[in-house]
Amino acid sequence: MEEYSRIIIEEYCINHPRTKKAEFLWEMVHLSYDVACEPELWQLMHLSQLILREKNPELREALEDLDEFMNGY
């Protein structure tokens, strides 16, 4: 996963600290630092839903990068 994508997601989380979305994304980004991480199915599904709903193109691209990394592509 590109570090730039992590930065975009972390920046979103810092700017929206009290949302469930930010809390979830913060967890997922920190999981991504572990190359051997294996997210649960519900986490992958939730991430896919967030990607579909995301209106900010830069954040959507970062979430897609996170999704690809988590799915092992």
Secondary structure, DSSP 8 states (H G I E B T S, - for coil): --HHHHHHHHHHHHHSTTSHHHHHHHHHHHHHTSTT----HHHHHHHHHHHHH---HHHHHHHHHHHHHHHT-
